[in-house]
């Protein structure tokens, strides 16, 4: 399971011309699922994202203003979670990506929900995109700060 995490000042998802989700300053998290992922992997990735120290310091605690010493958990920052099968695109051959490493929708959708649910279980405020929809994701990347996180899965 992969998560592309971006620190944002704002982010939103539009479907069919209507805003379906929006957050202010926090994290925009694009989530990709592969074949052997499960709920345990989703939970582990959610904990890593929630506790990842990439948010800025206020400077009042002795930290440098603008440093990256706080997590979303520390400051109760909201998260916008959007499913993104293209995180498993393979471009090693030719000019057309292969999507064979991306999980099928019937596997990916419940695991994306499990990821968002695990974040909520940790205390996060979570907004989500619409699985499988043609979404327009807008964001203002703060920093810019963008990290790719991955929780490898063991094959059966």
C-alpha positions in Angstrom: 0.0 0.0 0.0 1.3 3.4 -0.9 0.5 6.9 0.2 1.6 10.1 -1.5 1.4 12.6 1.3 1.4 16.3 0.6 1.4 19.1 3.2 -1.2 21.6 2.1 -2.7 24.9 3.0 -5.9 23.8 1.4 -7.3 20.9 -0.7 -10.5 19.9 -2.3 -12.2 17.3 -4.5 -14.8 18.2 -7.1 -17.0 15.6 -8.8 -19.4 16.6 -11.6 -18.8 20.3 -10.9 -19.7 20.0 -7.2 -17.2 20.2 -4.2 -17.6 16.9 -2.4 -14.7 17.3 0.1 -12.5 20.1 1.3 -9.9 20.8 4.0 -7.9 23.7 5.2 -4.3 23.4 6.3 -3.4 19.7 6.8 -2.4 16.7 4.6 -3.7 15.6 1.2 -3.1 11.8 1.0 -3.4 9.9 -2.3 -3.7 6.2 -1.6 -2.8 3.3 -3.8 -3.6 -0.3 -3.1 -1.8 -3.4 -4.5 -2.9 -7.0 -4.7 -1.7 -8.4 -1.4 -2.7 -5.5 0.9 -5.1 -6.1 3.7 -6.7 -4.2 6.6 -3.6 -4.6 8.8 -1.5 -2.8 6.2 -4.1 -0.1 5.9 -4.0 0.4 9.7 -0.2 0.5 9.8 0.0 3.1 7.0 -2.7 5.2 8.6 -0.7 5.3 11.8 2.5 6.3 9.9 0.7 9.1 8.1 -1.1 10.4 11.2 2.2 10.5 13.2 4.5 11.7 10.4 6.3 14.8 11.5 6.1 17.1 8.5 4.0 19.9 9.7 5.5 23.3 10.6 6.4 24.6 14.0 4.7 27.7 15.4 8.0 28.6 17.0 6.5 29.1 20.5 8.0 25.9 21.8 11.5 26.7 21.0 11.4 25.1 17.5 12.2 27.0 14.5 9.2 28.6 12.8 8.5 26.6 9.6 10.4 23.6 10.7 9.0 20.1 10.3 8.6 18.8 13.8 4.9 18.3 14.3 2.6 15.6 13.0 -1.1 15.8 12.1 -1.8 14.1 15.4 0.1 16.8 17.3 -1.9 19.7 15.8 -5.1 17.9 15.0 -4.7 18.7 11.3 -7.4 17.4 8.9 -6.6 14.9 6.1 -8.1 14.6 2.6 -7.8 11.0 1.5 -8.2 10.2 -2.2 -7.9 6.8 -3.9 -5.2 6.8 -6.6 -4.6 3.5 -8.5 -2.0 5.3 -10.7 0.4 5.2 -7.7 1.0 1.6 -8.9 1.6 2.5 -12.5 4.7 0.7 -13.9 6.6 2.8 -16.5 9.7 0.6 -16.9 8.8 -0.6 -20.4 7.5 1.4 -23.3 5.5 4.6 -23.1 2.2 3.4 -21.8 2.0 2.6 -18.0 1.0 -0.8 -16.9 -1.6 -1.0 -14.1 -1.1 -4.7 -13.4 0.2 -4.0 -9.9 -2.8 -1.9 -8.9 -5.5 -3.9 -7.0 -8.9 -4.4 -8.6 -11.6 -2.0 -7.5 -13.4 -4.6 -5.4 -10.2 -5.1 -3.4 -9.0 -1.4 -3.4 -12.2 0.3 -2.4 -12.7 -1.5 1.0 -9.0 -1.0 1.8 -9.2 2.8 1.0 -12.2 2.9 3.4 -10.2 0.9 6.0 -7.3 3.4 5.7 -9.7 6.4 6.2 -11.4 4.5 9.0 -8.1 3.7 10.8 -7.2 7.4 10.6 -10.6 8.3 12.2 -10.0 5.7 14.8 -6.7 7.5 15.7 -8.7 10.7 16.1 -8.2 12.3 12.7 -10.7 14.5 10.9 -10.9 12.9 7.5 -12.5 14.0 4.3 -12.5 11.7 1.3 -12.8 11.7 -2.4 -15.3 9.5 -4.3 -13.9 6.1 -5.1 -13.9 5.4 -8.9 -15.2 8.8 -9.8 -13.6 11.2 -12.2 -12.3 13.6 -9.6 -10.7 17.0 -9.9 -8.3 17.3 -6.9 -7.1 20.8 -6.2 -4.5 21.6 -3.6 -2.0 24.2 -2.5 1.2 22.3 -1.6 2.8 24.0 1.4 6.6 24.0 1.3 6.3 22.2 -1.1 6.4 19.0 1.0 5.6 15.7 -0.7 6.6 12.3 0.5 5.9 8.8 -0.8 5.2 6.3 2.0 4.9 2.5 1.4 4.1 -0.4 3.6 5.3 -3.5 1.8 3.1 -6.5 2.0 4.3 -10.1 2.2 2.9 -12.4 -0.5 1.0 -15.5 0.7 
